[in-house]
Amino acid sequence: MKVEPSQGSIKLFGTVMATNYPLYWIIWNKGIAIDGNYTDFILRFCATLLCLGLVCEDLWRLKYKRIFTLYWYFTVTFCLPFFFTFMTLKYHASVVWLMNFMSSFFFLFLLLNLLTALTIFIIGASIGYIAFYFYLAPFYLEVGSISLYEFIFTIFGAIIIGGLFSYDKEHIQKEKQQSLRMQAAAIAHEMRTPLAAVANMATGLKKYLPTLIETQQIMQEKEESLPYVSDKILEPLKLVPTELERVSRGAFTVIDTLLLNLQDAPSKIVLERCKILDCVETALKAYSLTDAEEELISFESVENFEIETNTHLLKHVFFNLLKNSLHYVKAAGKGKICIWSEKGEEFNTLHFKDTGKGISPDILPHIFDQFYSHTDHGTGVGLAFCKMVMQKSGGDITCDSVEGEFTHFTLSFPVVKE
């Protein structure tokens, strides 16, 4: 079983909740006296101890760390759905406890994915109800009113806890991006040297191999003692240098695109005027398409128009869209890729449409989110990069898709005034 949140999130949860339980005991009771509230005190004390166990995870002995995941889920179950269900029932669903109960519910979904959160909520809330039924029943509703004092501290606590975890998620995302960037840079550095060597060898072979092949063919006709190599083998060898150049160039393109996708979004990009037709044709030539891939792509119904953009970044936007479209067409074993442009009054548009696999409705709203990926070939950064470039250029990119039928990206460019 895998611990879902990062270790930092788990420790943050332990720290916040270990402070929350005793602090709100003092706030609600206006002091530290127990005054007969033994149940409240015991539950808060146990919750605090469990959360301190999360904070001190580094001090756990190695043999006990194997059960840390179970300990984490038990602590979350006890501290959120169990504790707040029991206390809400004990205090007859008063307004303040209903607010706390709802806050704990949303807090649980902030921590865990949907399925895990639902499972833990059902288990914890059920045990909380059973414990109340056998210990303090019967239940009667006494909603009552809530004082300004109680309201402020309840809302304040929800804001602080939610804000801390929202910040922690942003921090984790930045660390993930930095880690990916460092790994990609290291891999790119290691790959560029052998790829450059392959490209150099391809250049040498392209220069001398045809002459060597022709010499071999002439010599073996004159000298019967020479080992015979048929023309069916020799002729395809002439294409090897060109193929090596194409493969190495394509690999360089993938490396450059990946590194560019992982860069931090610049506050401003340098824009220049160019024609959309020139940009698309340049990208198609630079992408190193195979003959089979070229046959899949049609670039028709072109209305040429001027755009203001960063041509280098836009080229990599096209690379990302081409890579995705080619992948899904091949994965579906069917389809074509159509590219066309249209003029408008306020925005001109460029369209990328493939009739391949399509995107499911539950995934479609998230495809431009950074690090959101449901495929084994993506990192969740390519389309986020496309969105960033288009918006920095004053335009936008949107997607429409029907699963099993098509995926249609529309790039909008502001009309350039003379």
Stockholm file with secondary structure:
# STOCKHOLM 1.0

chainA/1-418         MKVEPSQGSIKLFGTVMATNYPLYWIIWNKGIAIDGNYTDFILRFCATLLCLGLVCEDLWRLKYKRIFTLYWYFTVTFCLPFFFTFMTLKYHASVVWLMNFMSSFFFLFLLLNLLTALTIFIIGASIGYIAFYFYLAPFYLEVGSISLYEFIFTIFGAIIIGGLFSYDKEHIQKEKQQSLRMQAAAIAHEMRTPLAAVANMATGLKKYLPTLIETQQIMQEKEESLPYVSDKILEPLKLVPTELERVSRGAFTVIDTLLLNLQDAPSKIVLERCKILDCVETALKAYSLTDAEEELISFESVENFEIETNTHLLKHVFFNLLKNSLHYVKAAGKGKICIWSEKGEEFNTLHFKDTGKGISPDILPHIFDQFYSHTDHGTGVGLAFCKMVMQKSGGDITCDSVEGEFTHFTLSFPVVKE
#=GR chainA/1-418 SS CCCCSCHHHHHHHHHHHHHHHHHHHHHHHTSSCCTTCHHHHHHHHHHHHHHHHHHTGGGSCGGGGGGHHHHHHHHHHIIIIIHHHHHHHHTTTCHHHHHHHHHHHHHHHHHSCHHHHHHHHHHHHHHHHHHHHHHTCCCCCCCCCCCHHHHHHHHHHHHHHHHHHHHHHHHHHHHHHHHHHHHHHHHHHHHHHHHHHHHHHHHHHHHHHHHHHHHHHHHHHHCTTSCCCCHHHHHHHTTHHHHHHHHHHHHHHHHHHHHHHTSCCCSCCCCEEEEHHHHHHHHHHHTTCCHHHHHHEEECSCCCCEEEECHHHHHHHHHHHHHHHHHHHHHHTCCCEEEEEECCSSEEEEEEEECSSCCCTTTGGGTTSTTCCCSSSCCSCHHHHHHHHHHHTTCEEEEEEETTTEEEEEEEEECCCC
#=GC SS_cons         CCCCSCHHHHHHHHHHHHHHHHHHHHHHHTSSCCTTCHHHHHHHHHHHHHHHHHHTGGGSCGGGGGGHHHHHHHHHHIIIIIHHHHHHHHTTTCHHHHHHHHHHHHHHHHHSCHHHHHHHHHHHHHHHHHHHHHHTCCCCCCCCCCCHHHHHHHHHHHHHHHHHHHHHHHHHHHHHHHHHHHHHHHHHHHHHHHHHHHHHHHHHHHHHHHHHHHHHHHHHHHCTTSCCCCHHHHHHHTTHHHHHHHHHHHHHHHHHHHHHHTSCCCSCCCCEEEEHHHHHHHHHHHTTCCHHHHHHEEECSCCCCEEEECHHHHHHHHHHHHHHHHHHHHHHTCCCEEEEEECCSSEEEEEEEECSSCCCTTTGGGTTSTTCCCSSSCCSCHHHHHHHHHHHTTCEEEEEEETTTEEEEEEEEECCCC
//
